[in-house]
Amino acid sequence: MTTRRQWRKQRPKLRAGDTRVEGKVIKWCDRKFCGFIRPANGAAHIFFHGNDVPFEREKCVGVGRTVFFTVTSNRSGKLKAIIT
């Protein structure tokens, strides 16, 4: 049986520069205008900000919706998603 720690080490990783990654929005906060996406490949969830969503796609962002995104890193080196 695989422990949770072993499972975390074995799951796929996202890297800055990955493009056209598919995932589902698992959390959206209107007050803070940000949310999290769970990638379809099983990697850890990733943060996105509402300013990183193109204007024509704003209505597509909702909990449970499937989106495509590009992975980038912010100033502090943490990964974030930009919805395409």
Gaussian input, Z-matrix of N, CA and C with variables (Angstrom, degrees):
# hf/3-21g

backbone

0 1
 N
 C     1     B1
 C     2     B2     1     A1
 N     3     B3     2     A2     1     D1
 C     4     B4     3     A3     2     D2
 C     5     B5     4     A4     3     D3
 N     6     B6     5     A5     4     D4
 C     7     B7     6     A6     5     D5
 C     8     B8     7     A7     6     D6
 N     9     B9     8     A8     7     D7
 C    10    B10     9     A9     8     D8
 C    11    B11    10    A10     9     D9
 N    12    B12    11    A11    10    D10
 C    13    B13    12    A12    11    D11
 C    14    B14    13    A13    12    D12
 N    15    B15    14    A14    13    D13
 C    16    B16    15    A15    14    D14
 C    17    B17    16    A16    15    D15
 N    18    B18    17    A17    16    D16
 C    19    B19    18    A18    17    D17
 C    20    B20    19    A19    18    D18
 N    21    B21    20    A20    19    D19
 C    22    B22    21    A21    20    D20
 C    23    B23    22    A22    21    D21
 N    24    B24    23    A23    22    D22
 C    25    B25    24    A24    23    D23
 C    26    B26    25    A25    24    D24
 N    27    B27    26    A26    25    D25
 C    28    B28    27    A27    26    D26
 C    29    B29    28    A28    27    D27
 N    30    B30    29    A29    28    D28
 C    31    B31    30    A30    29    D29
 C    32    B32    31    A31    30    D30
 N    33    B33    32    A32    31    D31
 C    34    B34    33    A33    32    D32
 C    35    B35    34    A34    33    D33
 N    36    B36    35    A35    34    D34
 C    37    B37    36    A36    35    D35
 C    38    B38    37    A37    36    D36
 N    39    B39    38    A38    37    D37
 C    40    B40    39    A39    38    D38
 C    41    B41    40    A40    39    D39
 N    42    B42    41    A41    40    D40
 C    43    B43    42    A42    41    D41
 C    44    B44    43    A43    42    D42
 N    45    B45    44    A44    43    D43
 C    46    B46    45    A45    44    D44
 C    47    B47    46    A46    45    D45
 N    48    B48    47    A47    46    D46
 C    49    B49    48    A48    47    D47
 C    50    B50    49    A49    48    D48
 N    51    B51    50    A50    49    D49
 C    52    B52    51    A51    50    D50
 C    53    B53    52    A52    51    D51
 N    54    B54    53    A53    52    D52
 C    55    B55    54    A54    53    D53
 C    56    B56    55    A55    54    D54
 N    57    B57    56    A56    55    D55
 C    58    B58    57    A57    56    D56
 C    59    B59    58    A58    57    D57
 N    60    B60    59    A59    58    D58
 C    61    B61    60    A60    59    D59
 C    62    B62    61    A61    60    D60
 N    63    B63    62    A62    61    D61
 C    64    B64    63    A63    62    D62
 C    65    B65    64    A64    63    D63
 N    66    B66    65    A65    64    D64
 C    67    B67    66    A66    65    D65
 C    68    B68    67    A67    66    D66
 N    69    B69    68    A68    67    D67
 C    70    B70    69    A69    68    D68
 C    71    B71    70    A70    69    D69
 N    72    B72    71    A71    70    D70
 C    73    B73    72    A72    71    D71
 C    74    B74    73    A73    72    D72
 N    75    B75    74    A74    73    D73
 C    76    B76    75    A75    74    D74
 C    77    B77    76    A76    75    D75
 N    78    B78    77    A77    76    D76
 C    79    B79    78    A78    77    D77
 C    80    B80    79    A79    78    D78
 N    81    B81    80    A80    79    D79
 C    82    B82    81    A81    80    D80
 C    83    B83    82    A82    81    D81
 N    84    B84    83    A83    82    D82
 C    85    B85    84    A84    83    D83
 C    86    B86    85    A85    84    D84
 N    87    B87    86    A86    85    D85
 C    88    B88    87    A87    86    D86
 C    89    B89    88    A88    87    D87
 N    90    B90    89    A89    88    D88
 C    91    B91    90    A90    89    D89
 C    92    B92    91    A91    90    D90
 N    93    B93    92    A92    91    D91
 C    94    B94    93    A93    92    D92
 C    95    B95    94    A94    93    D93
 N    96    B96    95    A95    94    D94
 C    97    B97    96    A96    95    D95
 C    98    B98    97    A97    96    D96
 N    99    B99    98    A98    97    D97
 C   100   B100    99    A99    98    D98
 C   101   B101   100   A100    99    D99
 N   102   B102   101   A101   100   D100
 C   103   B103   102   A102   101   D101
 C   104   B104   103   A103   102   D102
 N   105   B105   104   A104   103   D103
 C   106   B106   105   A105   104   D104
 C   107   B107   106   A106   105   D105
 N   108   B108   107   A107   106   D106
 C   109   B109   108   A108   107   D107
 C   110   B110   109   A109   108   D108
 N   111   B111   110   A110   109   D109
 C   112   B112   111   A111   110   D110
 C   113   B113   112   A112   111   D111
 N   114   B114   113   A113   112   D112
 C   115   B115   114   A114   113   D113
 C   116   B116   115   A115   114   D114
 N   117   B117   116   A116   115   D115
 C   118   B118   117   A117   116   D116
 C   119   B119   118   A118   117   D117
 N   120   B120   119   A119   118   D118
 C   121   B121   120   A120   119   D119
 C   122   B122   121   A121   120   D120
 N   123   B123   122   A122   121   D121
 C   124   B124   123   A123   122   D122
 C   125   B125   124   A124   123   D123
 N   126   B126   125   A125   124   D124
 C   127   B127   126   A126   125   D125
 C   128   B128   127   A127   126   D126
 N   129   B129   128   A128   127   D127
 C   130   B130   129   A129   128   D128
 C   131   B131   130   A130   129   D129
 N   132   B132   131   A131   130   D130
 C   133   B133   132   A132   131   D131
 C   134   B134   133   A133   132   D132
 N   135   B135   134   A134   133   D133
 C   136   B136   135   A135   134   D134
 C   137   B137   136   A136   135   D135
 N   138   B138   137   A137   136   D136
 C   139   B139   138   A138   137   D137
 C   140   B140   139   A139   138   D138
 N   141   B141   140   A140   139   D139
 C   142   B142   141   A141   140   D140
 C   143   B143   142   A142   141   D141
 N   144   B144   143   A143   142   D142
 C   145   B145   144   A144   143   D143
 C   146   B146   145   A145   144   D144
 N   147   B147   146   A146   145   D145
 C   148   B148   147   A147   146   D146
 C   149   B149   148   A148   147   D147
 N   150   B150   149   A149   148   D148
 C   151   B151   150   A150   149   D149
 C   152   B152   151   A151   150   D150
 N   153   B153   152   A152   151   D151
 C   154   B154   153   A153   152   D152
 C   155   B155   154   A154   153   D153
 N   156   B156   155   A155   154   D154
 C   157   B157   156   A156   155   D155
 C   158   B158   157   A157   156   D156
 N   159   B159   158   A158   157   D157
 C   160   B160   159   A159   158   D158
 C   161   B161   160   A160   159   D159
 N   162   B162   161   A161   160   D160
 C   163   B163   162   A162   161   D161
 C   164   B164   163   A163   162   D162
 N   165   B165   164   A164   163   D163
 C   166   B166   165   A165   164   D164
 C   167   B167   166   A166   165   D165
 N   168   B168   167   A167   166   D166
 C   169   B169   168   A168   167   D167
 C   170   B170   169   A169   168   D168
 N   171   B171   170   A170   169   D169
 C   172   B172   171   A171   170   D170
 C   173   B173   172   A172   171   D171
 N   174   B174   173   A173   172   D172
 C   175   B175   174   A174   173   D173
 C   176   B176   175   A175   174   D174
 N   177   B177   176   A176   175   D175
 C   178   B178   177   A177   176   D176
 C   179   B179   178   A178   177   D177
 N   180   B180   179   A179   178   D178
 C   181   B181   180   A180   179   D179
 C   182   B182   181   A181   180   D180
 N   183   B183   182   A182   181   D181
 C   184   B184   183   A183   182   D182
 C   185   B185   184   A184   183   D183
 N   186   B186   185   A185   184   D184
 C   187   B187   186   A186   185   D185
 C   188   B188   187   A187   186   D186
 N   189   B189   188   A188   187   D187
 C   190   B190   189   A189   188   D188
 C   191   B191   190   A190   189   D189
 N   192   B192   191   A191   190   D190
 C   193   B193   192   A192   191   D191
 C   194   B194   193   A193   192   D192
 N   195   B195   194   A194   193   D193
 C   196   B196   195   A195   194   D194
 C   197   B197   196   A196   195   D195
 N   198   B198   197   A197   196   D196
 C   199   B199   198   A198   197   D197
 C   200   B200   199   A199   198   D198
 N   201   B201   200   A200   199   D199
 C   202   B202   201   A201   200   D200
 C   203   B203   202   A202   201   D201
 N   204   B204   203   A203   202   D202
 C   205   B205   204   A204   203   D203
 C   206   B206   205   A205   204   D204
 N   207   B207   206   A206   205   D205
 C   208   B208   207   A207   206   D206
 C   209   B209   208   A208   207   D207
 N   210   B210   209   A209   208   D208
 C   211   B211   210   A210   209   D209
 C   212   B212   211   A211   210   D210
 N   213   B213   212   A212   211   D211
 C   214   B214   213   A213   212   D212
 C   215   B215   214   A214   213   D213
 N   216   B216   215   A215   214   D214
 C   217   B217   216   A216   215   D215
 C   218   B218   217   A217   216   D216
 N   219   B219   218   A218   217   D217
 C   220   B220   219   A219   218   D218
 C   221   B221   220   A220   219   D219
 N   222   B222   221   A221   220   D220
 C   223   B223   222   A222   221   D221
 C   224   B224   223   A223   222   D222
 N   225   B225   224   A224   223   D223
 C   226   B226   225   A225   224   D224
 C   227   B227   226   A226   225   D225
 N   228   B228   227   A227   226   D226
 C   229   B229   228   A228   227   D227
 C   230   B230   229   A229   228   D228
 N   231   B231   230   A230   229   D229
 C   232   B232   231   A231   230   D230
 C   233   B233   232   A232   231   D231
 N   234   B234   233   A233   232   D232
 C   235   B235   234   A234   233   D233
 C   236   B236   235   A235   234   D234
 N   237   B237   236   A236   235   D235
 C   238   B238   237   A237   236   D236
 C   239   B239   238   A238   237   D237
 N   240   B240   239   A239   238   D238
 C   241   B241   240   A240   239   D239
 C   242   B242   241   A241   240   D240
 N   243   B243   242   A242   241   D241
 C   244   B244   243   A243   242   D242
 C   245   B245   244   A244   243   D243
 N   246   B246   245   A245   244   D244
 C   247   B247   246   A246   245   D245
 C   248   B248   247   A247   246   D246
 N   249   B249   248   A248   247   D247
 C   250   B250   249   A249   248   D248
 C   251   B251   250   A250   249   D249

   B1=1.4412
   B2=1.5257
   B3=1.3267
   B4=1.4511
   B5=1.5310
   B6=1.3172
   B7=1.4598
   B8=1.5301
   B9=1.3155
   B10=1.4593
   B11=1.5302
   B12=1.3117
   B13=1.4576
   B14=1.5278
   B15=1.3408
   B16=1.4605
   B17=1.5239
   B18=1.3296
   B19=1.4563
   B20=1.5299
   B21=1.3493
   B22=1.4616
   B23=1.5235
   B24=1.3140
   B25=1.4638
   B26=1.5227
   B27=1.3339
   B28=1.4592
   B29=1.5285
   B30=1.3398
   B31=1.4639
   B32=1.5204
   B33=1.3257
   B34=1.4679
   B35=1.5263
   B36=1.3057
   B37=1.4582
   B38=1.5257
   B39=1.3201
   B40=1.4577
   B41=1.5200
   B42=1.3281
   B43=1.4616
   B44=1.5200
   B45=1.3087
   B46=1.4613
   B47=1.5215
   B48=1.3042
   B49=1.4542
   B50=1.5188
   B51=1.3295
   B52=1.4693
   B53=1.5227
   B54=1.3149
   B55=1.4547
   B56=1.5138
   B57=1.3130
   B58=1.4705
   B59=1.5286
   B60=1.3223
   B61=1.4609
   B62=1.5252
   B63=1.3224
   B64=1.4563
   B65=1.5235
   B66=1.3202
   B67=1.4510
   B68=1.5152
   B69=1.3366
   B70=1.4607
   B71=1.5206
   B72=1.3077
   B73=1.4591
   B74=1.5257
   B75=1.3365
   B76=1.4672
   B77=1.5147
   B78=1.3355
   B79=1.4600
   B80=1.5161
   B81=1.3309
   B82=1.4497
   B83=1.5184
   B84=1.3069
   B85=1.4593
   B86=1.5312
   B87=1.3389
   B88=1.4632
   B89=1.5243
   B90=1.3202
   B91=1.4668
   B92=1.5208
   B93=1.3125
   B94=1.4630
   B95=1.5250
   B96=1.3409
   B97=1.4607
   B98=1.5407
   B99=1.3377
   B100=1.4501
   B101=1.5272
   B102=1.3255
   B103=1.4527
   B104=1.5170
   B105=1.3383
   B106=1.4615
   B107=1.5157
   B108=1.3321
   B109=1.4612
   B110=1.5155
   B111=1.3334
   B112=1.4663
   B113=1.5328
   B114=1.3394
   B115=1.4603
   B116=1.5325
   B117=1.3215
   B118=1.4588
   B119=1.5313
   B120=1.3376
   B121=1.4631
   B122=1.5266
   B123=1.3398
   B124=1.4572
   B125=1.5095
   B126=1.3235
   B127=1.4628
   B128=1.5261
   B129=1.3171
   B130=1.4657
   B131=1.5251
   B132=1.3415
   B133=1.4556
   B134=1.5255
   B135=1.3397
   B136=1.4573
   B137=1.5296
   B138=1.3242
   B139=1.4626
   B140=1.5182
   B141=1.3382
   B142=1.4613
   B143=1.5207
   B144=1.3139
   B145=1.4635
   B146=1.5184
   B147=1.2991
   B148=1.4558
   B149=1.5167
   B150=1.3242
   B151=1.4680
   B152=1.5211
   B153=1.3291
   B154=1.4646
   B155=1.5295
   B156=1.3297
   B157=1.4594
   B158=1.5266
   B159=1.3523
   B160=1.4648
   B161=1.5293
   B162=1.3245
   B163=1.4551
   B164=1.5254
   B165=1.3296
   B166=1.4691
   B167=1.5303
   B168=1.3185
   B169=1.4588
   B170=1.5309
   B171=1.3232
   B172=1.4648
   B173=1.5149
   B174=1.3329
   B175=1.4563
   B176=1.5258
   B177=1.3309
   B178=1.4640
   B179=1.5180
   B180=1.3255
   B181=1.4554
   B182=1.5261
   B183=1.3250
   B184=1.4512
   B185=1.5103
   B186=1.2992
   B187=1.4696
   B188=1.5205
   B189=1.3352
   B190=1.4550
   B191=1.5172
   B192=1.3159
   B193=1.4633
   B194=1.5225
   B195=1.3152
   B196=1.4571
   B197=1.5227
   B198=1.3232
   B199=1.4651
   B200=1.5247
   B201=1.3218
   B202=1.4521
   B203=1.5199
   B204=1.3225
   B205=1.4608
   B206=1.5121
   B207=1.3313
   B208=1.4552
   B209=1.5206
   B210=1.3148
   B211=1.4652
   B212=1.5252
   B213=1.3395
   B214=1.4644
   B215=1.5226
   B216=1.3046
   B217=1.4710
   B218=1.5179
   B219=1.3272
   B220=1.4587
   B221=1.5270
   B222=1.3196
   B223=1.4756
   B224=1.5129
   B225=1.3387
   B226=1.4672
   B227=1.5245
   B228=1.3321
   B229=1.4498
   B230=1.5161
   B231=1.3402
   B232=1.4545
   B233=1.5275
   B234=1.3288
   B235=1.4468
   B236=1.5180
   B237=1.3302
   B238=1.4554
   B239=1.5269
   B240=1.3155
   B241=1.4594
   B242=1.5186
   B243=1.3349
   B244=1.4558
   B245=1.5124
   B246=1.3066
   B247=1.4696
   B248=1.5234
   B249=1.3357
   B250=1.4738
   B251=1.4991
   A1=109.65
   A2=115.86
   A3=121.46
   A4=110.43
   A5=115.93
   A6=119.54
   A7=109.26
   A8=115.91
   A9=120.73
   A10=111.15
   A11=117.22
   A12=121.28
   A13=111.14
   A14=117.53
   A15=120.95
   A16=110.69
   A17=115.85
   A18=120.12
   A19=110.96
   A20=117.39
   A21=120.74
   A22=112.18
   A23=117.21
   A24=120.54
   A25=111.79
   A26=117.43
   A27=121.27
   A28=113.90
   A29=118.17
   A30=118.95
   A31=110.59
   A32=116.89
   A33=121.14
   A34=111.78
   A35=116.22
   A36=122.64
   A37=109.50
   A38=116.28
   A39=121.70
   A40=108.22
   A41=116.30
   A42=121.52
   A43=108.99
   A44=116.84
   A45=120.72
   A46=108.28
   A47=116.66
   A48=121.69
   A49=113.18
   A50=118.26
   A51=120.30
   A52=108.31
   A53=116.88
   A54=120.85
   A55=111.08
   A56=114.70
   A57=123.26
   A58=111.72
   A59=116.49
   A60=122.72
   A61=107.45
   A62=117.31
   A63=121.96
   A64=109.79
   A65=116.52
   A66=120.68
   A67=111.47
   A68=115.97
   A69=121.65
   A70=109.74
   A71=115.61
   A72=121.01
   A73=107.11
   A74=117.18
   A75=120.23
   A76=112.15
   A77=117.23
   A78=120.00
   A79=108.79
   A80=116.41
   A81=121.76
   A82=107.81
   A83=117.77
   A84=123.05
   A85=108.54
   A86=116.12
   A87=120.31
   A88=112.52
   A89=117.10
   A90=119.90
   A91=111.89
   A92=116.69
   A93=120.54
   A94=112.33
   A95=117.33
   A96=123.73
   A97=111.63
   A98=115.43
   A99=120.88
   A100=109.18
   A101=116.50
   A102=119.85
   A103=112.04
   A104=114.56
   A105=121.53
   A106=110.02
   A107=115.64
   A108=123.20
   A109=108.31
   A110=116.94
   A111=121.73
   A112=107.36
   A113=118.52
   A114=121.63
   A115=111.86
   A116=116.25
   A117=121.80
   A118=112.21
   A119=118.24
   A120=120.31
   A121=113.08
   A122=117.85
   A123=120.61
   A124=115.01
   A125=118.10
   A126=121.07
   A127=109.87
   A128=116.56
   A129=121.91
   A130=109.89
   A131=116.72
   A132=119.78
   A133=110.22
   A134=114.40
   A135=120.44
   A136=109.50
   A137=115.82
   A138=124.05
   A139=110.90
   A140=116.54
   A141=120.89
   A142=109.14
   A143=116.24
   A144=122.11
   A145=108.34
   A146=116.63
   A147=121.56
   A148=113.83
   A149=117.84
   A150=120.28
   A151=112.02
   A152=117.54
   A153=121.52
   A154=112.38
   A155=116.33
   A156=121.55
   A157=107.65
   A158=118.26
   A159=119.11
   A160=111.16
   A161=117.14
   A162=122.59
   A163=112.39
   A164=117.17
   A165=120.38
   A166=112.68
   A167=118.48
   A168=122.38
   A169=113.30
   A170=118.27
   A171=120.37
   A172=113.43
   A173=117.54
   A174=120.29
   A175=112.18
   A176=117.76
   A177=121.89
   A178=112.26
   A179=117.04
   A180=120.53
   A181=108.81
   A182=114.79
   A183=121.43
   A184=107.77
   A185=117.25
   A186=120.83
   A187=109.16
   A188=115.90
   A189=122.13
   A190=114.53
   A191=118.24
   A192=121.85
   A193=110.96
   A194=116.12
   A195=121.97
   A196=108.78
   A197=116.54
   A198=122.30
   A199=109.50
   A200=115.70
   A201=122.36
   A202=107.35
   A203=116.57
   A204=120.04
   A205=111.85
   A206=114.06
   A207=123.64
   A208=107.59
   A209=116.65
   A210=121.36
   A211=109.04
   A212=115.52
   A213=121.71
   A214=107.82
   A215=116.18
   A216=119.10
   A217=108.46
   A218=115.70
   A219=119.73
   A220=109.72
   A221=116.34
   A222=120.33
   A223=113.68
   A224=116.60
   A225=119.05
   A226=112.33
   A227=117.96
   A228=121.11
   A229=115.19
   A230=117.66
   A231=120.45
   A232=110.21
   A233=116.42
   A234=120.53
   A235=110.88
   A236=116.15
   A237=121.31
   A238=107.94
   A239=115.92
   A240=121.68
   A241=110.12
   A242=114.96
   A243=122.32
   A244=106.70
   A245=116.29
   A246=121.13
   A247=109.51
   A248=115.54
   A249=120.89
   A250=110.83
   D1=137.33
   D2=-178.62
   D3=-87.99
   D4=131.98
   D5=177.79
   D6=-80.57
   D7=164.98
   D8=-179.68
   D9=-61.52
   D10=-39.45
   D11=179.75
   D12=-64.35
   D13=-42.32
   D14=177.94
   D15=-65.01
   D16=-40.49
   D17=-179.89
   D18=-62.06
   D19=-42.21
   D20=179.23
   D21=-62.00
   D22=-37.61
   D23=179.46
   D24=-70.26
   D25=-29.70
   D26=-175.06
   D27=-88.06
   D28=-18.88
   D29=-175.49
   D30=-70.30
   D31=156.03
   D32=-177.98
   D33=-60.63
   D34=152.61
   D35=179.60
   D36=-112.84
   D37=146.12
   D38=172.20
   D39=-95.14
   D40=145.98
   D41=179.16
   D42=-127.77
   D43=149.42
   D44=175.79
   D45=-59.75
   D46=132.16
   D47=-178.80
   D48=104.94
   D49=-12.54
   D50=175.78
   D51=-64.65
   D52=131.37
   D53=-178.67
   D54=-119.62
   D55=156.30
   D56=175.42
   D57=56.05
   D58=43.87
   D59=177.23
   D60=-86.27
   D61=135.90
   D62=-179.27
   D63=-97.57
   D64=144.96
   D65=178.38
   D66=-166.98
   D67=172.64
   D68=178.52
   D69=-115.06
   D70=141.71
   D71=176.56
   D72=-73.37
   D73=122.20
   D74=-178.74
   D75=-105.11
   D76=-18.02
   D77=178.79
   D78=-152.41
   D79=138.90
   D80=176.44
   D81=-140.60
   D82=128.80
   D83=-179.48
   D84=-116.74
   D85=110.44
   D86=-179.29
   D87=-64.60
   D88=-38.59
   D89=-177.71
   D90=-62.89
   D91=-42.85
   D92=-177.83
   D93=-93.83
   D94=-9.13
   D95=176.92
   D96=58.14
   D97=46.72
   D98=178.98
   D99=-151.17
   D100=172.82
   D101=-179.87
   D102=-167.43
   D103=-170.42
   D104=-179.82
   D105=-131.94
   D106=147.14
   D107=178.98
   D108=-120.49
   D109=137.00
   D110=172.96
   D111=-101.45
   D112=112.64
   D113=-179.07
   D114=-63.14
   D115=147.60
   D116=-178.77
   D117=-69.75
   D118=-20.50
   D119=-178.33
   D120=-81.23
   D121=-0.63
   D122=177.00
   D123=94.22
   D124=3.92
   D125=178.61
   D126=-71.74
   D127=168.97
   D128=179.42
   D129=-63.42
   D130=153.65
   D131=-179.74
   D132=-65.14
   D133=157.25
   D134=-174.22
   D135=-132.20
   D136=144.06
   D137=-177.61
   D138=-78.91
   D139=146.08
   D140=167.65
   D141=-142.14
   D142=151.46
   D143=179.16
   D144=-108.96
   D145=149.38
   D146=-178.95
   D147=-60.59
   D148=-27.54
   D149=177.13
   D150=-69.76
   D151=-16.63
   D152=179.18
   D153=-91.62
   D154=11.43
   D155=178.31
   D156=-105.82
   D157=124.83
   D158=178.10
   D159=-59.90
   D160=149.03
   D161=-175.89
   D162=-54.48
   D163=-41.92
   D164=-177.39
   D165=-72.35
   D166=-12.16
   D167=-179.33
   D168=-104.05
   D169=-1.54
   D170=-175.07
   D171=-56.58
   D172=-37.77
   D173=-178.65
   D174=-75.39
   D175=-14.93
   D176=179.13
   D177=-80.81
   D178=-14.12
   D179=-177.06
   D180=-89.93
   D181=111.40
   D182=177.44
   D183=-159.88
   D184=158.91
   D185=-177.74
   D186=-60.47
   D187=129.90
   D188=179.41
   D189=91.60
   D190=-8.42
   D191=-179.83
   D192=-80.88
   D193=144.61
   D194=176.54
   D195=-88.17
   D196=133.20
   D197=-179.41
   D198=-134.89
   D199=159.34
   D200=172.13
   D201=-111.16
   D202=141.23
   D203=-176.24
   D204=-146.47
   D205=163.22
   D206=175.51
   D207=-112.42
   D208=139.63
   D209=-178.48
   D210=-95.14
   D211=128.26
   D212=175.39
   D213=-132.13
   D214=175.18
   D215=175.52
   D216=-118.10
   D217=146.74
   D218=178.95
   D219=-88.53
   D220=-172.83
   D221=-176.24
   D222=-60.22
   D223=-32.89
   D224=-177.86
   D225=-87.74
   D226=1.42
   D227=176.64
   D228=93.97
   D229=-2.77
   D230=178.39
   D231=-79.73
   D232=148.80
   D233=-178.61
   D234=-78.76
   D235=145.37
   D236=174.35
   D237=-144.40
   D238=160.67
   D239=-177.70
   D240=-105.35
   D241=144.28
   D242=170.13
   D243=-120.05
   D244=115.70
   D245=-175.48
   D246=-72.46
   D247=134.14
   D248=-178.89
   D249=-108.19

